[in-house]
């Protein structure tokens, strides 16, 4: 699914965000990526769907490599890798259904299939009654569920989530995490960045990777 081999990432003004990191997220795995603020989690997530390229080393995502990727292939990766953000990034002034439908529209889904498919996705995340609600009328947990439905729109191979519970209360966090766990149980790999170690402890069957100052310092699979 996702493989980083001896990856370093240096920014012109910020120095090294990652140093010689190697990791492999395999098909069907649920992986927590942990570490304090500034440890390199977000950089790793951006590299993992090729929003950025490494300074050195190689990133392989669903069969594509960072040193050979073309602009056209980047679009294919966007269809194979779903992404969920901490701040939801929904379209304001639109309904839950319209937010999910928009992704299907821009990726070329036949017009007659867009609404039925968007409705099925909202059903999958438990939001059928909220399909017609504007996003500002939804709670934080409901907005994140819309974002997850949107990320699943193209049936990706792997789902990336960057601090997806960071803006949620404990009850909403549990609901969203149960949803991620269910998605993973149905065969989709999940890579989730979080600094919340209490959250990680609730899911002892998940694999845990820890970054510290841009280096991978712990992998529970190797412990």
PyMOL commands that place a pseudoatom at each C-alpha (Angstrom):
pseudoatom trace, name=CA, resn=UNK, resi=1, chain=A, elem=C, hetatm=0, pos=[0.000, 0.000, 0.000]
pseudoatom trace, name=CA, resn=UNK, resi=2, chain=A, elem=C, hetatm=0, pos=[2.428, 2.657, 1.251]
pseudoatom trace, name=CA, resn=UNK, resi=3, chain=A, elem=C, hetatm=0, pos=[6.165, 2.220, 1.611]
pseudoatom trace, name=CA, resn=UNK, resi=4, chain=A, elem=C, hetatm=0, pos=[8.801, 4.775, 2.574]
pseudoatom trace, name=CA, resn=UNK, resi=5, chain=A, elem=C, hetatm=0, pos=[12.417, 3.706, 2.056]
pseudoatom trace, name=CA, resn=UNK, resi=6, chain=A, elem=C, hetatm=0, pos=[15.204, 5.785, 3.633]
pseudoatom trace, name=CA, resn=UNK, resi=7, chain=A, elem=C, hetatm=0, pos=[13.096, 8.911, 3.219]
pseudoatom trace, name=CA, resn=UNK, resi=8, chain=A, elem=C, hetatm=0, pos=[14.294, 12.341, 4.277]
pseudoatom trace, name=CA, resn=UNK, resi=9, chain=A, elem=C, hetatm=0, pos=[12.410, 15.581, 3.784]
pseudoatom trace, name=CA, resn=UNK, resi=10, chain=A, elem=C, hetatm=0, pos=[14.098, 18.964, 4.141]
pseudoatom trace, name=CA, resn=UNK, resi=11, chain=A, elem=C, hetatm=0, pos=[12.396, 22.340, 3.888]
pseudoatom trace, name=CA, resn=UNK, resi=12, chain=A, elem=C, hetatm=0, pos=[14.303, 25.447, 2.849]
pseudoatom trace, name=CA, resn=UNK, resi=13, chain=A, elem=C, hetatm=0, pos=[13.439, 27.403, 6.005]
pseudoatom trace, name=CA, resn=UNK, resi=14, chain=A, elem=C, hetatm=0, pos=[12.490, 24.676, 8.453]
pseudoatom trace, name=CA, resn=UNK, resi=15, chain=A, elem=C, hetatm=0, pos=[15.322, 22.192, 8.113]
pseudoatom trace, name=CA, resn=UNK, resi=16, chain=A, elem=C, hetatm=0, pos=[14.710, 18.442, 8.178]
pseudoatom trace, name=CA, resn=UNK, resi=17, chain=A, elem=C, hetatm=0, pos=[11.186, 17.247, 8.948]
pseudoatom trace, name=CA, resn=UNK, resi=18, chain=A, elem=C, hetatm=0, pos=[12.108, 13.599, 8.352]
pseudoatom trace, name=CA, resn=UNK, resi=19, chain=A, elem=C, hetatm=0, pos=[15.467, 11.834, 8.479]
pseudoatom trace, name=CA, resn=UNK, resi=20, chain=A, elem=C, hetatm=0, pos=[16.052, 8.415, 6.919]
pseudoatom trace, name=CA, resn=UNK, resi=21, chain=A, elem=C, hetatm=0, pos=[12.572, 7.042, 7.656]
pseudoatom trace, name=CA, resn=UNK, resi=22, chain=A, elem=C, hetatm=0, pos=[11.588, 3.585, 6.413]
pseudoatom trace, name=CA, resn=UNK, resi=23, chain=A, elem=C, hetatm=0, pos=[8.114, 2.173, 7.010]
pseudoatom trace, name=CA, resn=UNK, resi=24, chain=A, elem=C, hetatm=0, pos=[5.594, -0.024, 5.248]
pseudoatom trace, name=CA, resn=UNK, resi=25, chain=A, elem=C, hetatm=0, pos=[1.808, 0.062, 5.632]
pseudoatom trace, name=CA, resn=UNK, resi=26, chain=A, elem=C, hetatm=0, pos=[0.474, -3.209, 4.260]
pseudoatom trace, name=CA, resn=UNK, resi=27, chain=A, elem=C, hetatm=0, pos=[-2.875, -4.158, 2.830]
pseudoatom trace, name=CA, resn=UNK, resi=28, chain=A, elem=C, hetatm=0, pos=[-5.588, -4.333, 5.478]
pseudoatom trace, name=CA, resn=UNK, resi=29, chain=A, elem=C, hetatm=0, pos=[-3.504, -2.892, 8.328]
pseudoatom trace, name=CA, resn=UNK, resi=30, chain=A, elem=C, hetatm=0, pos=[-4.689, -0.330, 10.860]
pseudoatom trace, name=CA, resn=UNK, resi=31, chain=A, elem=C, hetatm=0, pos=[-1.688, 1.809, 11.786]
pseudoatom trace, name=CA, resn=UNK, resi=32, chain=A, elem=C, hetatm=0, pos=[-1.427, 4.677, 14.244]
pseudoatom trace, name=CA, resn=UNK, resi=33, chain=A, elem=C, hetatm=0, pos=[1.326, 7.201, 13.491]
pseudoatom trace, name=CA, resn=UNK, resi=34, chain=A, elem=C, hetatm=0, pos=[2.207, 8.909, 16.765]
pseudoatom trace, name=CA, resn=UNK, resi=35, chain=A, elem=C, hetatm=0, pos=[4.621, 11.544, 18.027]
pseudoatom trace, name=CA, resn=UNK, resi=36, chain=A, elem=C, hetatm=0, pos=[4.628, 15.008, 19.546]
pseudoatom trace, name=CA, resn=UNK, resi=37, chain=A, elem=C, hetatm=0, pos=[3.949, 18.163, 17.543]
pseudoatom trace, name=CA, resn=UNK, resi=38, chain=A, elem=C, hetatm=0, pos=[6.777, 18.704, 15.061]
pseudoatom trace, name=CA, resn=UNK, resi=39, chain=A, elem=C, hetatm=0, pos=[7.843, 15.049, 15.048]
pseudoatom trace, name=CA, resn=UNK, resi=40, chain=A, elem=C, hetatm=0, pos=[7.111, 14.635, 11.331]
pseudoatom trace, name=CA, resn=UNK, resi=41, chain=A, elem=C, hetatm=0, pos=[3.639, 13.087, 11.330]
pseudoatom trace, name=CA, resn=UNK, resi=42, chain=A, elem=C, hetatm=0, pos=[1.982, 15.545, 8.947]
pseudoatom trace, name=CA, resn=UNK, resi=43, chain=A, elem=C, hetatm=0, pos=[4.956, 15.458, 6.588]
pseudoatom trace, name=CA, resn=UNK, resi=44, chain=A, elem=C, hetatm=0, pos=[4.737, 11.675, 6.506]
pseudoatom trace, name=CA, resn=UNK, resi=45, chain=A, elem=C, hetatm=0, pos=[1.028, 11.903, 5.703]
pseudoatom trace, name=CA, resn=UNK, resi=46, chain=A, elem=C, hetatm=0, pos=[1.610, 14.372, 2.864]
pseudoatom trace, name=CA, resn=UNK, resi=47, chain=A, elem=C, hetatm=0, pos=[4.318, 12.154, 1.412]
pseudoatom trace, name=CA, resn=UNK, resi=48, chain=A, elem=C, hetatm=0, pos=[2.000, 9.167, 1.728]
pseudoatom trace, name=CA, resn=UNK, resi=49, chain=A, elem=C, hetatm=0, pos=[-0.357, 10.503, -0.912]
pseudoatom trace, name=CA, resn=UNK, resi=50, chain=A, elem=C, hetatm=0, pos=[2.384, 12.327, -2.816]
pseudoatom trace, name=CA, resn=UNK, resi=51, chain=A, elem=C, hetatm=0, pos=[1.184, 15.825, -2.050]
pseudoatom trace, name=CA, resn=UNK, resi=52, chain=A, elem=C, hetatm=0, pos=[4.923, 16.330, -1.521]
pseudoatom trace, name=CA, resn=UNK, resi=53, chain=A, elem=C, hetatm=0, pos=[8.041, 14.512, -2.718]
pseudoatom trace, name=CA, resn=UNK, resi=54, chain=A, elem=C, hetatm=0, pos=[10.948, 13.405, -0.529]
pseudoatom trace, name=CA, resn=UNK, resi=55, chain=A, elem=C, hetatm=0, pos=[14.283, 15.213, -0.583]
pseudoatom trace, name=CA, resn=UNK, resi=56, chain=A, elem=C, hetatm=0, pos=[15.934, 11.792, -0.689]
pseudoatom trace, name=CA, resn=UNK, resi=57, chain=A, elem=C, hetatm=0, pos=[14.804, 8.200, -0.545]
pseudoatom trace, name=CA, resn=UNK, resi=58, chain=A, elem=C, hetatm=0, pos=[11.733, 6.696, -2.194]
pseudoatom trace, name=CA, resn=UNK, resi=59, chain=A, elem=C, hetatm=0, pos=[7.997, 6.760, -1.504]
pseudoatom trace, name=CA, resn=UNK, resi=60, chain=A, elem=C, hetatm=0, pos=[5.861, 4.035, -3.073]
pseudoatom trace, name=CA, resn=UNK, resi=61, chain=A, elem=C, hetatm=0, pos=[2.074, 4.440, -3.001]
pseudoatom trace, name=CA, resn=UNK, resi=62, chain=A, elem=C, hetatm=0, pos=[-0.246, 1.788, -4.458]
pseudoatom trace, name=CA, resn=UNK, resi=63, chain=A, elem=C, hetatm=0, pos=[2.402, 0.814, -6.988]
pseudoatom trace, name=CA, resn=UNK, resi=64, chain=A, elem=C, hetatm=0, pos=[3.594, 4.307, -7.970]
pseudoatom trace, name=CA, resn=UNK, resi=65, chain=A, elem=C, hetatm=0, pos=[7.012, 5.623, -6.945]
pseudoatom trace, name=CA, resn=UNK, resi=66, chain=A, elem=C, hetatm=0, pos=[7.956, 9.202, -6.061]
pseudoatom trace, name=CA, resn=UNK, resi=67, chain=A, elem=C, hetatm=0, pos=[10.903, 9.348, -8.465]
pseudoatom trace, name=CA, resn=UNK, resi=68, chain=A, elem=C, hetatm=0, pos=[8.870, 8.260, -11.498]
pseudoatom trace, name=CA, resn=UNK, resi=69, chain=A, elem=C, hetatm=0, pos=[5.400, 9.620, -10.872]
pseudoatom trace, name=CA, resn=UNK, resi=70, chain=A, elem=C, hetatm=0, pos=[3.797, 11.691, -13.632]
pseudoatom trace, name=CA, resn=UNK, resi=71, chain=A, elem=C, hetatm=0, pos=[1.189, 14.410, -13.212]
pseudoatom trace, name=CA, resn=UNK, resi=72, chain=A, elem=C, hetatm=0, pos=[-1.403, 12.134, -14.783]
pseudoatom trace, name=CA, resn=UNK, resi=73, chain=A, elem=C, hetatm=0, pos=[-0.564, 9.331, -12.374]
pseudoatom trace, name=CA, resn=UNK, resi=74, chain=A, elem=C, hetatm=0, pos=[-0.964, 11.720, -9.427]
pseudoatom trace, name=CA, resn=UNK, resi=75, chain=A, elem=C, hetatm=0, pos=[-4.652, 11.942, -10.282]
pseudoatom trace, name=CA, resn=UNK, resi=76, chain=A, elem=C, hetatm=0, pos=[-4.865, 8.148, -10.167]
pseudoatom trace, name=CA, resn=UNK, resi=77, chain=A, elem=C, hetatm=0, pos=[-3.290, 8.139, -6.718]
pseudoatom trace, name=CA, resn=UNK, resi=78, chain=A, elem=C, hetatm=0, pos=[-5.941, 10.586, -5.506]
pseudoatom trace, name=CA, resn=UNK, resi=79, chain=A, elem=C, hetatm=0, pos=[-8.531, 7.965, -6.446]
pseudoatom trace, name=CA, resn=UNK, resi=80, chain=A, elem=C, hetatm=0, pos=[-6.677, 5.170, -4.683]
pseudoatom trace, name=CA, resn=UNK, resi=81, chain=A, elem=C, hetatm=0, pos=[-5.908, 7.059, -1.475]
pseudoatom trace, name=CA, resn=UNK, resi=82, chain=A, elem=C, hetatm=0, pos=[-8.632, 8.709, 0.616]
pseudoatom trace, name=CA, resn=UNK, resi=83, chain=A, elem=C, hetatm=0, pos=[-7.715, 11.549, 2.992]
pseudoatom trace, name=CA, resn=UNK, resi=84, chain=A, elem=C, hetatm=0, pos=[-9.509, 12.807, 6.107]
pseudoatom trace, name=CA, resn=UNK, resi=85, chain=A, elem=C, hetatm=0, pos=[-8.379, 16.054, 7.777]
pseudoatom trace, name=CA, resn=UNK, resi=86, chain=A, elem=C, hetatm=0, pos=[-8.700, 17.370, 11.320]
pseudoatom trace, name=CA, resn=UNK, resi=87, chain=A, elem=C, hetatm=0, pos=[-10.633, 20.449, 10.183]
pseudoatom trace, name=CA, resn=UNK, resi=88, chain=A, elem=C, hetatm=0, pos=[-13.106, 18.543, 7.947]
pseudoatom trace, name=CA, resn=UNK, resi=89, chain=A, elem=C, hetatm=0, pos=[-12.629, 20.835, 4.892]
pseudoatom trace, name=CA, resn=UNK, resi=90, chain=A, elem=C, hetatm=0, pos=[-16.229, 20.574, 3.770]
pseudoatom trace, name=CA, resn=UNK, resi=91, chain=A, elem=C, hetatm=0, pos=[-17.818, 22.918, 1.255]
pseudoatom trace, name=CA, resn=UNK, resi=92, chain=A, elem=C, hetatm=0, pos=[-19.663, 25.644, 3.215]
pseudoatom trace, name=CA, resn=UNK, resi=93, chain=A, elem=C, hetatm=0, pos=[-23.238, 26.458, 2.316]
pseudoatom trace, name=CA, resn=UNK, resi=94, chain=A, elem=C, hetatm=0, pos=[-23.865, 22.981, 0.939]
pseudoatom trace, name=CA, resn=UNK, resi=95, chain=A, elem=C, hetatm=0, pos=[-25.612, 19.947, 2.339]
pseudoatom trace, name=CA, resn=UNK, resi=96, chain=A, elem=C, hetatm=0, pos=[-23.995, 16.728, 3.453]
pseudoatom trace, name=CA, resn=UNK, resi=97, chain=A, elem=C, hetatm=0, pos=[-25.300, 15.055, 0.288]
pseudoatom trace, name=CA, resn=UNK, resi=98, chain=A, elem=C, hetatm=0, pos=[-23.941, 17.844, -1.928]
pseudoatom trace, name=CA, resn=UNK, resi=99, chain=A, elem=C, hetatm=0, pos=[-20.502, 17.606, -0.322]
pseudoatom trace, name=CA, resn=UNK, resi=100, chain=A, elem=C, hetatm=0, pos=[-20.219, 13.908, -1.101]
pseudoatom trace, name=CA, resn=UNK, resi=101, chain=A, elem=C, hetatm=0, pos=[-21.814, 14.313, -4.532]
pseudoatom trace, name=CA, resn=UNK, resi=102, chain=A, elem=C, hetatm=0, pos=[-19.278, 16.967, -5.491]
pseudoatom trace, name=CA, resn=UNK, resi=103, chain=A, elem=C, hetatm=0, pos=[-16.386, 14.509, -5.249]
pseudoatom trace, name=CA, resn=UNK, resi=104, chain=A, elem=C, hetatm=0, pos=[-18.237, 12.029, -7.432]
pseudoatom trace, name=CA, resn=UNK, resi=105, chain=A, elem=C, hetatm=0, pos=[-18.952, 14.759, -9.990]
pseudoatom trace, name=CA, resn=UNK, resi=106, chain=A, elem=C, hetatm=0, pos=[-15.346, 15.890, -10.357]
pseudoatom trace, name=CA, resn=UNK, resi=107, chain=A, elem=C, hetatm=0, pos=[-14.065, 12.328, -10.674]
pseudoatom trace, name=CA, resn=UNK, resi=108, chain=A, elem=C, hetatm=0, pos=[-16.350, 11.527, -13.579]
pseudoatom trace, name=CA, resn=UNK, resi=109, chain=A, elem=C, hetatm=0, pos=[-19.089, 9.419, -12.013]
pseudoatom trace, name=CA, resn=UNK, resi=110, chain=A, elem=C, hetatm=0, pos=[-22.059, 9.123, -14.433]
pseudoatom trace, name=CA, resn=UNK, resi=111, chain=A, elem=C, hetatm=0, pos=[-24.618, 11.759, -13.509]
pseudoatom trace, name=CA, resn=UNK, resi=112, chain=A, elem=C, hetatm=0, pos=[-27.413, 9.265, -12.911]
pseudoatom trace, name=CA, resn=UNK, resi=113, chain=A, elem=C, hetatm=0, pos=[-25.280, 7.409, -10.363]
pseudoatom trace, name=CA, resn=UNK, resi=114, chain=A, elem=C, hetatm=0, pos=[-24.077, 10.397, -8.323]
pseudoatom trace, name=CA, resn=UNK, resi=115, chain=A, elem=C, hetatm=0, pos=[-26.959, 10.926, -5.891]
pseudoatom trace, name=CA, resn=UNK, resi=116, chain=A, elem=C, hetatm=0, pos=[-27.707, 7.229, -5.251]
pseudoatom trace, name=CA, resn=UNK, resi=117, chain=A, elem=C, hetatm=0, pos=[-24.018, 6.561, -4.615]
pseudoatom trace, name=CA, resn=UNK, resi=118, chain=A, elem=C, hetatm=0, pos=[-23.655, 9.594, -2.348]
pseudoatom trace, name=CA, resn=UNK, resi=119, chain=A, elem=C, hetatm=0, pos=[-26.710, 8.463, -0.388]
pseudoatom trace, name=CA, resn=UNK, resi=120, chain=A, elem=C, hetatm=0, pos=[-25.194, 4.996, 0.065]
pseudoatom trace, name=CA, resn=UNK, resi=121, chain=A, elem=C, hetatm=0, pos=[-21.967, 6.542, 1.351]
pseudoatom trace, name=CA, resn=UNK, resi=122, chain=A, elem=C, hetatm=0, pos=[-23.853, 8.655, 3.887]
pseudoatom trace, name=CA, resn=UNK, resi=123, chain=A, elem=C, hetatm=0, pos=[-25.742, 5.555, 4.975]
pseudoatom trace, name=CA, resn=UNK, resi=124, chain=A, elem=C, hetatm=0, pos=[-22.431, 3.777, 5.479]
pseudoatom trace, name=CA, resn=UNK, resi=125, chain=A, elem=C, hetatm=0, pos=[-21.283, 6.460, 7.920]
pseudoatom trace, name=CA, resn=UNK, resi=126, chain=A, elem=C, hetatm=0, pos=[-24.644, 6.607, 9.709]
pseudoatom trace, name=CA, resn=UNK, resi=127, chain=A, elem=C, hetatm=0, pos=[-25.871, 9.922, 8.348]
pseudoatom trace, name=CA, resn=UNK, resi=128, chain=A, elem=C, hetatm=0, pos=[-28.907, 9.043, 6.231]
pseudoatom trace, name=CA, resn=UNK, resi=129, chain=A, elem=C, hetatm=0, pos=[-31.216, 11.384, 8.232]
pseudoatom trace, name=CA, resn=UNK, resi=130, chain=A, elem=C, hetatm=0, pos=[-28.755, 14.268, 7.816]
pseudoatom trace, name=CA, resn=UNK, resi=131, chain=A, elem=C, hetatm=0, pos=[-28.298, 14.073, 4.038]
pseudoatom trace, name=CA, resn=UNK, resi=132, chain=A, elem=C, hetatm=0, pos=[-30.209, 17.319, 3.460]
pseudoatom trace, name=CA, resn=UNK, resi=133, chain=A, elem=C, hetatm=0, pos=[-28.642, 19.261, 6.332]
pseudoatom trace, name=CA, resn=UNK, resi=134, chain=A, elem=C, hetatm=0, pos=[-26.261, 22.119, 5.627]
pseudoatom trace, name=CA, resn=UNK, resi=135, chain=A, elem=C, hetatm=0, pos=[-22.802, 21.414, 7.019]
pseudoatom trace, name=CA, resn=UNK, resi=136, chain=A, elem=C, hetatm=0, pos=[-22.984, 24.270, 9.542]
pseudoatom trace, name=CA, resn=UNK, resi=137, chain=A, elem=C, hetatm=0, pos=[-26.084, 22.610, 11.002]
pseudoatom trace, name=CA, resn=UNK, resi=138, chain=A, elem=C, hetatm=0, pos=[-24.129, 19.433, 11.781]
pseudoatom trace, name=CA, resn=UNK, resi=139, chain=A, elem=C, hetatm=0, pos=[-22.155, 18.665, 14.925]
pseudoatom trace, name=CA, resn=UNK, resi=140, chain=A, elem=C, hetatm=0, pos=[-18.391, 18.232, 14.718]
pseudoatom trace, name=CA, resn=UNK, resi=141, chain=A, elem=C, hetatm=0, pos=[-18.708, 14.454, 14.775]
pseudoatom trace, name=CA, resn=UNK, resi=142, chain=A, elem=C, hetatm=0, pos=[-21.319, 14.547, 12.011]
pseudoatom trace, name=CA, resn=UNK, resi=143, chain=A, elem=C, hetatm=0, pos=[-19.156, 16.834, 9.887]
pseudoatom trace, name=CA, resn=UNK, resi=144, chain=A, elem=C, hetatm=0, pos=[-16.258, 14.418, 10.248]
pseudoatom trace, name=CA, resn=UNK, resi=145, chain=A, elem=C, hetatm=0, pos=[-18.532, 11.571, 9.162]
pseudoatom trace, name=CA, resn=UNK, resi=146, chain=A, elem=C, hetatm=0, pos=[-19.396, 13.537, 6.015]
pseudoatom trace, name=CA, resn=UNK, resi=147, chain=A, elem=C, hetatm=0, pos=[-15.675, 14.006, 5.426]
pseudoatom trace, name=CA, resn=UNK, resi=148, chain=A, elem=C, hetatm=0, pos=[-15.128, 10.260, 5.804]
pseudoatom trace, name=CA, resn=UNK, resi=149, chain=A, elem=C, hetatm=0, pos=[-17.957, 9.506, 3.375]
pseudoatom trace, name=CA, resn=UNK, resi=150, chain=A, elem=C, hetatm=0, pos=[-16.352, 11.900, 0.907]
pseudoatom trace, name=CA, resn=UNK, resi=151, chain=A, elem=C, hetatm=0, pos=[-12.951, 10.215, 1.336]
pseudoatom trace, name=CA, resn=UNK, resi=152, chain=A, elem=C, hetatm=0, pos=[-14.566, 6.844, 0.567]
pseudoatom trace, name=CA, resn=UNK, resi=153, chain=A, elem=C, hetatm=0, pos=[-16.289, 8.103, -2.576]
pseudoatom trace, name=CA, resn=UNK, resi=154, chain=A, elem=C, hetatm=0, pos=[-13.814, 6.545, -5.003]
pseudoatom trace, name=CA, resn=UNK, resi=155, chain=A, elem=C, hetatm=0, pos=[-13.423, 3.244, -3.118]
pseudoatom trace, name=CA, resn=UNK, resi=156, chain=A, elem=C, hetatm=0, pos=[-9.776, 3.893, -2.200]
pseudoatom trace, name=CA, resn=UNK, resi=157, chain=A, elem=C, hetatm=0, pos=[-7.275, 1.159, -1.338]
pseudoatom trace, name=CA, resn=UNK, resi=158, chain=A, elem=C, hetatm=0, pos=[-6.070, 2.998, 1.748]
pseudoatom trace, name=CA, resn=UNK, resi=159, chain=A, elem=C, hetatm=0, pos=[-7.495, 5.726, 3.974]
pseudoatom trace, name=CA, resn=UNK, resi=160, chain=A, elem=C, hetatm=0, pos=[-5.216, 8.381, 5.486]
pseudoatom trace, name=CA, resn=UNK, resi=161, chain=A, elem=C, hetatm=0, pos=[-6.443, 10.391, 8.464]
pseudoatom trace, name=CA, resn=UNK, resi=162, chain=A, elem=C, hetatm=0, pos=[-4.442, 13.295, 9.911]
pseudoatom trace, name=CA, resn=UNK, resi=163, chain=A, elem=C, hetatm=0, pos=[-5.566, 13.963, 13.511]
pseudoatom trace, name=CA, resn=UNK, resi=164, chain=A, elem=C, hetatm=0, pos=[-9.200, 13.222, 12.554]
pseudoatom trace, name=CA, resn=UNK, resi=165, chain=A, elem=C, hetatm=0, pos=[-10.454, 13.412, 16.157]
pseudoatom trace, name=CA, resn=UNK, resi=166, chain=A, elem=C, hetatm=0, pos=[-8.471, 16.490, 17.175]
pseudoatom trace, name=CA, resn=UNK, resi=167, chain=A, elem=C, hetatm=0, pos=[-11.514, 18.792, 17.105]
pseudoatom trace, name=CA, resn=UNK, resi=168, chain=A, elem=C, hetatm=0, pos=[-14.026, 16.331, 18.583]
pseudoatom trace, name=CA, resn=UNK, resi=169, chain=A, elem=C, hetatm=0, pos=[-15.289, 15.670, 22.080]
pseudoatom trace, name=CA, resn=UNK, resi=170, chain=A, elem=C, hetatm=0, pos=[-14.907, 12.228, 23.637]
pseudoatom trace, name=CA, resn=UNK, resi=171, chain=A, elem=C, hetatm=0, pos=[-18.301, 10.914, 22.551]
pseudoatom trace, name=CA, resn=UNK, resi=172, chain=A, elem=C, hetatm=0, pos=[-17.842, 12.012, 18.939]
pseudoatom trace, name=CA, resn=UNK, resi=173, chain=A, elem=C, hetatm=0, pos=[-14.300, 10.621, 18.984]
pseudoatom trace, name=CA, resn=UNK, resi=174, chain=A, elem=C, hetatm=0, pos=[-15.559, 7.184, 19.990]
pseudoatom trace, name=CA, resn=UNK, resi=175, chain=A, elem=C, hetatm=0, pos=[-18.150, 7.202, 17.227]
pseudoatom trace, name=CA, resn=UNK, resi=176, chain=A, elem=C, hetatm=0, pos=[-15.695, 8.284, 14.547]
pseudoatom trace, name=CA, resn=UNK, resi=177, chain=A, elem=C, hetatm=0, pos=[-13.066, 5.782, 15.719]
pseudoatom trace, name=CA, resn=UNK, resi=178, chain=A, elem=C, hetatm=0, pos=[-15.605, 2.956, 15.663]
pseudoatom trace, name=CA, resn=UNK, resi=179, chain=A, elem=C, hetatm=0, pos=[-16.356, 3.953, 12.089]
pseudoatom trace, name=CA, resn=UNK, resi=180, chain=A, elem=C, hetatm=0, pos=[-12.676, 3.884, 11.100]
pseudoatom trace, name=CA, resn=UNK, resi=181, chain=A, elem=C, hetatm=0, pos=[-12.304, 0.501, 12.795]
pseudoatom trace, name=CA, resn=UNK, resi=182, chain=A, elem=C, hetatm=0, pos=[-15.309, -0.860, 10.880]
pseudoatom trace, name=CA, resn=UNK, resi=183, chain=A, elem=C, hetatm=0, pos=[-13.897, 0.456, 7.593]
pseudoatom trace, name=CA, resn=UNK, resi=184, chain=A, elem=C, hetatm=0, pos=[-10.646, -1.322, 8.339]
pseudoatom trace, name=CA, resn=UNK, resi=185, chain=A, elem=C, hetatm=0, pos=[-12.461, -4.541, 9.315]
pseudoatom trace, name=CA, resn=UNK, resi=186, chain=A, elem=C, hetatm=0, pos=[-13.944, -4.551, 5.810]
pseudoatom trace, name=CA, resn=UNK, resi=187, chain=A, elem=C, hetatm=0, pos=[-10.455, -4.729, 4.301]
pseudoatom trace, name=CA, resn=UNK, resi=188, chain=A, elem=C, hetatm=0, pos=[-9.285, -1.154, 3.808]
pseudoatom trace, name=CA, resn=UNK, resi=189, chain=A, elem=C, hetatm=0, pos=[-5.886, -0.138, 5.169]
pseudoatom trace, name=CA, resn=UNK, resi=190, chain=A, elem=C, hetatm=0, pos=[-5.970, 2.858, 7.528]
pseudoatom trace, name=CA, resn=UNK, resi=191, chain=A, elem=C, hetatm=0, pos=[-3.023, 5.088, 8.464]
pseudoatom trace, name=CA, resn=UNK, resi=192, chain=A, elem=C, hetatm=0, pos=[-4.006, 7.549, 11.180]
pseudoatom trace, name=CA, resn=UNK, resi=193, chain=A, elem=C, hetatm=0, pos=[-1.780, 10.274, 12.609]
pseudoatom trace, name=CA, resn=UNK, resi=194, chain=A, elem=C, hetatm=0, pos=[-2.550, 11.225, 16.195]
pseudoatom trace, name=CA, resn=UNK, resi=195, chain=A, elem=C, hetatm=0, pos=[-0.834, 12.647, 19.256]
pseudoatom trace, name=CA, resn=UNK, resi=196, chain=A, elem=C, hetatm=0, pos=[-3.538, 11.226, 21.540]
pseudoatom trace, name=CA, resn=UNK, resi=197, chain=A, elem=C, hetatm=0, pos=[-1.910, 8.267, 23.269]
pseudoatom trace, name=CA, resn=UNK, resi=198, chain=A, elem=C, hetatm=0, pos=[-5.044, 7.526, 25.278]
pseudoatom trace, name=CA, resn=UNK, resi=199, chain=A, elem=C, hetatm=0, pos=[-6.868, 7.023, 21.979]
pseudoatom trace, name=CA, resn=UNK, resi=200, chain=A, elem=C, hetatm=0, pos=[-4.125, 4.668, 20.788]
pseudoatom trace, name=CA, resn=UNK, resi=201, chain=A, elem=C, hetatm=0, pos=[-4.376, 2.613, 23.988]
pseudoatom trace, name=CA, resn=UNK, resi=202, chain=A, elem=C, hetatm=0, pos=[-8.070, 1.985, 23.323]
pseudoatom trace, name=CA, resn=UNK, resi=203, chain=A, elem=C, hetatm=0, pos=[-7.151, -0.012, 20.202]
pseudoatom trace, name=CA, resn=UNK, resi=204, chain=A, elem=C, hetatm=0, pos=[-4.418, -2.437, 21.259]
pseudoatom trace, name=CA, resn=UNK, resi=205, chain=A, elem=C, hetatm=0, pos=[-4.755, -4.549, 18.112]
pseudoatom trace, name=CA, resn=UNK, resi=206, chain=A, elem=C, hetatm=0, pos=[-3.625, -1.674, 15.906]
pseudoatom trace, name=CA, resn=UNK, resi=207, chain=A, elem=C, hetatm=0, pos=[0.001, -1.308, 14.868]
pseudoatom trace, name=CA, resn=UNK, resi=208, chain=A, elem=C, hetatm=0, pos=[1.775, 1.739, 16.295]
pseudoatom trace, name=CA, resn=UNK, resi=209, chain=A, elem=C, hetatm=0, pos=[4.575, 3.752, 14.698]
pseudoatom trace, name=CA, resn=UNK, resi=210, chain=A, elem=C, hetatm=0, pos=[6.236, 6.572, 16.627]
pseudoatom trace, name=CA, resn=UNK, resi=211, chain=A, elem=C, hetatm=0, pos=[8.208, 9.477, 15.218]
pseudoatom trace, name=CA, resn=UNK, resi=212, chain=A, elem=C, hetatm=0, pos=[10.545, 11.656, 17.248]
pseudoatom trace, name=CA, resn=UNK, resi=213, chain=A, elem=C, hetatm=0, pos=[12.308, 14.670, 15.722]
pseudoatom trace, name=CA, resn=UNK, resi=214, chain=A, elem=C, hetatm=0, pos=[11.829, 13.290, 12.235]
pseudoatom trace, name=CA, resn=UNK, resi=215, chain=A, elem=C, hetatm=0, pos=[13.072, 9.768, 12.963]
pseudoatom trace, name=CA, resn=UNK, resi=216, chain=A, elem=C, hetatm=0, pos=[11.112, 6.546, 13.313]
pseudoatom trace, name=CA, resn=UNK, resi=217, chain=A, elem=C, hetatm=0, pos=[11.903, 5.385, 16.854]
pseudoatom trace, name=CA, resn=UNK, resi=218, chain=A, elem=C, hetatm=0, pos=[9.289, 2.687, 17.457]
pseudoatom trace, name=CA, resn=UNK, resi=219, chain=A, elem=C, hetatm=0, pos=[7.293, 0.102, 15.499]
pseudoatom trace, name=CA, resn=UNK, resi=220, chain=A, elem=C, hetatm=0, pos=[5.073, -2.174, 17.594]
pseudoatom trace, name=CA, resn=UNK, resi=221, chain=A, elem=C, hetatm=0, pos=[5.238, -4.827, 14.877]
pseudoatom trace, name=CA, resn=UNK, resi=222, chain=A, elem=C, hetatm=0, pos=[8.956, -5.148, 15.529]
pseudoatom trace, name=CA, resn=UNK, resi=223, chain=A, elem=C, hetatm=0, pos=[8.756, -4.896, 19.322]
for i in range(1, 223): cmd.bond("trace and resi %d" % i, "trace and resi %d" % (i + 1))
show_as sticks, trace
zoom trace
